[in-house]
Amino acid sequence: MIAHEVRHVGSTPGPVTATDLALESPACDLCGHTEHRILLPVRDRRHGGPGEFKLVECTHCSLRYLSPRPLASTIGAWYPDRYKAYKKKSVRLERIDDVLDAIWKSYLRVFLSGTYPIFYYPRHAAELAEPGRAPRLLDVGCGSGDKLRFIRRRSDWQTYGIDFSAQAVENANARGAGDVRLTKGDALPFEDGFFDAVMSWHSLEHHYSPKATMREVARVLRPGGYGIFAVPSGNNAGLRLFGRYWGPLEAPRHLYHFTAETLTRLFDEVGLKIHKVYYDFSFYGLFLEEEIFESLESVIHERTGWLRYALQLPFKILRIGGLVSSAATLPILPFNPVLGRLWRGTNLIVHFRKS
């Protein structure tokens, strides 16, 4: 029995054994069929968790998903304490981050104001609100609530969030992100039509049933309500170039890999109509850090001998603090739409409405 230092989110730290982590082979969440073709063998290259999985593609609707995959009851084991979205920051570090973040986002806003929810919703609060009250916004999979805090400070939105991590919910509520609750996407604790808008940023690919989540999203969104969801682009040049070494595979945390076509079908089936798809190239260093540097590290680690640690070192240095990726973002932002189309996006963003 092999022990791995991988911990359950929100639970008491401790080693989890590979044999304790049972796998399942699900049917396609989009169309219900079980027939699929195997695309790639994949494993947890980022955090070193146990097990090997497969990325498959449904032969009926082309949805790409993980099969086999961990049971929902054990998936927390693959979210270690150092998982970025759930890190707890000191008050001092948070204040420094807020200042630097405000400067950085003032530049991003120039080019991304029409696509990113943190810029879009503050600008459109008045037109999306119901008469006589402040508009309500839900973030599905909000992590530690940074995006909600950003919107809350710059607009009249009443902000709400949900996450399945107890640590993330604690962080978000302590930092003033709004009303953030511990739950899963398929059980939203809000009444029908409660929200004027919803958003989700790199969360839907983690959900065990994206269709169940989107049914709940459609339920709590009022008729005519607006939504902005983003997921890693599931069939871009990076995946074709690096294959099983591609950083954003992030198995087994990323259970699904969406394309514009599979997202459109998913949203249509629950009564949400996509009216704009953006292939974003610039997303917060995702291109360099995950698509290039991390992918190259994985290639080097598996295909070289005792020199691999020395060969990986330059890429590890380039990833420190995201400084190189941020610097590279500055000159490419003006060309973001063109580069995004050519690469088929590092980040797939969809804008939609409830019918």
Stockholm file with secondary structure:
# STOCKHOLM 1.0

chainA/1-355         MIAHEVRHVGSTPGPVTATDLALESPACDLCGHTEHRILLPVRDRRHGGPGEFKLVECTHCSLRYLSPRPLASTIGAWYPDRYKAYKKKSVRLERIDDVLDAIWKSYLRVFLSGTYPIFYYPRHAAELAEPGRAPRLLDVGCGSGDKLRFIRRRSDWQTYGIDFSAQAVENANARGAGDVRLTKGDALPFEDGFFDAVMSWHSLEHHYSPKATMREVARVLRPGGYGIFAVPSGNNAGLRLFGRYWGPLEAPRHLYHFTAETLTRLFDEVGLKIHKVYYDFSFYGLFLEEEIFESLESVIHERTGWLRYALQLPFKILRIGGLVSSAATLPILPFNPVLGRLWRGTNLIVHFRKS
#=GR chainA/1-355 SS CCEECCCCTTSCCCCEEGGGSCEECCCCTTTCCCCEEEEEEECCTTTCCSCCEEEEEETTTCCEEESSEECTTTGGGGSCTTCGGGCCCCHHHHHHHHHHHHHHHHHHHHHHTTTCHHHHHHHTHHHHSCTTSCCEEEEETCTTCHHHHHHHHHSCCEEEEEESCHHHHHHHHHTTCSEEEECCTTSCCSCTTCEEEEEEESCGGGCSCHHHHHHHHHHHEEEEEEEEEEEECTTSHHHHHHGGGCGGGCTTTCCEECCHHHHHHHHHHTTEEEEEEEEESCGGGHIIIIIIIIHHHHHHHHHCCTTHHHHHHHHHHHTGGGHHHHHHHHHHGGGHHHHHHHHTCSEEEEEEEEC
#=GC SS_cons         CCEECCCCTTSCCCCEEGGGSCEECCCCTTTCCCCEEEEEEECCTTTCCSCCEEEEEETTTCCEEESSEECTTTGGGGSCTTCGGGCCCCHHHHHHHHHHHHHHHHHHHHHHTTTCHHHHHHHTHHHHSCTTSCCEEEEETCTTCHHHHHHHHHSCCEEEEEESCHHHHHHHHHTTCSEEEECCTTSCCSCTTCEEEEEEESCGGGCSCHHHHHHHHHHHEEEEEEEEEEEECTTSHHHHHHGGGCGGGCTTTCCEECCHHHHHHHHHHTTEEEEEEEEESCGGGHIIIIIIIIHHHHHHHHHCCTTHHHHHHHHHHHTGGGHHHHHHHHHHGGGHHHHHHHHTCSEEEEEEEEC
//
